[in-house]
Amino acid sequence: MTSKRANRYPPELRERAVRMLLEQRSEYHSEHATINSIAPKIGCSPDTLRAWLRQHERNNGAGDGGLTGDERQRLKALEQEVRELRRSNDILRQASAYFAKAEYDRLWKK
C-alpha cells in the first residue's frame, strides 16, 4: 500500500525533471546548484529531485548500489509472500495442536 505522498508527483513529471536536470548539468558549476535551480521550476523540493536523480542513476546501473525500482518492487512482493506464508504456517500449527489435543483427549476417554 502506498501513501498519498508517494503519488503526489506523477511518473511523467519525475522523468521530465530528471531529464531536465541531466540536460542542464553542464550549465551549472555543481550538481547541487543545478538541483537548487531546477527544483522550484518543477514544484518540488531539492531533496525530492535529488532522490529522483539517485533512483534514476540506480535504475540505469550507476549510483550508490541501492535497489533499482524493479528490485524494490520484487522485494516488496517477496516480503508480502513471506508474511502470508508465516500467517498460513501459524494457522496450520494452531490447527495441528488443536487436533492433536482432541485426539489425545479422545484416547484417554476410552
C-alpha positions as CSV (number, residue, x, y, z in Angstrom):
1,M,0.0,0.0,0.0
2,T,1.5,3.3,-1.0
3,S,1.0,6.6,0.9
4,K,-0.7,9.6,-0.5
5,R,2.7,11.4,-0.6
6,A,4.1,8.7,-2.9
7,N,1.6,9.5,-5.6
8,R,2.0,13.3,-5.3
9,Y,4.1,13.6,-8.4
10,P,3.2,11.5,-11.5
11,P,6.0,9.4,-13.1
12,E,6.0,11.6,-16.2
13,L,6.8,14.6,-14.1
14,R,9.6,12.8,-12.4
15,E,11.1,11.6,-15.7
16,R,10.9,15.1,-17.2
17,A,12.5,16.6,-14.1
18,V,15.4,14.2,-14.2
19,R,15.8,14.6,-17.9
20,M,15.9,18.4,-17.5
21,L,18.4,18.0,-14.7
22,L,20.7,15.8,-16.8
23,E,20.5,18.1,-19.7
24,Q,21.3,21.3,-17.7
25,R,24.1,19.8,-15.5
26,S,26.8,21.3,-17.7
27,E,25.4,24.8,-17.3
28,Y,26.0,25.0,-13.6
29,H,29.2,24.7,-11.5
30,S,27.9,21.8,-9.3
31,E,25.1,19.3,-9.1
32,H,23.8,21.0,-6.0
33,A,23.4,24.3,-7.9
34,T,21.6,22.5,-10.7
35,I,19.2,20.8,-8.4
36,N,18.5,24.0,-6.5
37,S,17.8,25.8,-9.7
38,I,15.5,23.3,-11.3
39,A,13.5,22.1,-8.2
40,P,11.4,25.3,-7.9
41,K,10.6,25.2,-11.6
42,I,9.3,21.7,-11.2
43,G,7.5,22.5,-8.0
44,C,9.3,20.1,-5.7
45,S,11.9,20.3,-3.0
46,P,15.6,19.9,-3.9
47,D,15.8,16.8,-1.7
48,T,13.0,15.2,-3.7
49,L,14.6,16.0,-7.0
50,R,17.9,14.6,-5.7
51,A,16.2,11.4,-4.7
52,W,14.6,11.1,-8.1
53,L,18.1,11.6,-9.7
54,R,19.7,8.9,-7.5
55,Q,16.9,6.5,-8.3
56,H,17.3,7.2,-12.0
57,E,21.0,6.5,-11.7
58,R,20.4,3.2,-9.8
59,N,17.9,2.1,-12.4
60,N,20.5,2.8,-15.2
61,G,23.3,0.8,-13.5
62,A,25.1,3.7,-11.9
63,G,24.8,5.3,-8.5
64,D,25.4,4.1,-5.0
65,G,24.5,0.5,-5.3
66,G,21.0,0.8,-3.9
67,L,18.0,-1.1,-5.2
68,T,16.5,-0.4,-8.6
69,G,12.8,0.3,-8.9
70,D,12.3,-3.3,-10.2
71,E,14.3,-4.8,-7.4
72,R,12.4,-2.7,-4.8
73,Q,9.1,-3.9,-6.3
74,R,10.2,-7.5,-6.3
75,L,11.4,-7.2,-2.7
76,K,8.0,-5.9,-1.6
77,A,6.3,-8.8,-3.3
78,L,8.6,-11.3,-1.6
79,E,8.1,-9.7,1.8
80,Q,4.3,-9.9,1.3
81,E,4.6,-13.5,0.3
82,V,6.7,-14.3,3.4
83,R,4.1,-12.6,5.6
84,E,1.3,-14.7,4.0
85,L,3.3,-17.9,4.4
86,R,4.1,-17.2,8.0
87,R,0.4,-16.5,8.7
88,S,-0.5,-19.8,7.0
89,N,2.1,-21.7,9.0
90,D,0.8,-20.2,12.2
91,I,-2.8,-21.2,11.4
92,L,-1.6,-24.7,10.4
93,R,0.5,-25.0,13.6
94,Q,-2.5,-24.0,15.8
95,A,-4.9,-26.4,13.9
96,S,-2.4,-29.2,14.3
97,A,-2.1,-28.6,18.1
98,Y,-5.9,-28.4,18.4
99,F,-6.5,-31.7,16.6
100,A,-3.6,-33.4,18.4
101,K,-5.1,-32.4,21.7
102,A,-8.5,-33.5,20.6
103,E,-7.1,-36.9,19.6
104,Y,-5.2,-37.2,22.9
105,D,-8.4,-36.4,24.9
106,R,-10.3,-38.9,22.9
107,L,-7.8,-41.7,23.6
108,W,-8.0,-41.0,27.4
109,K,-11.8,-41.1,27.5
110,K,-11.9,-44.7,26.3
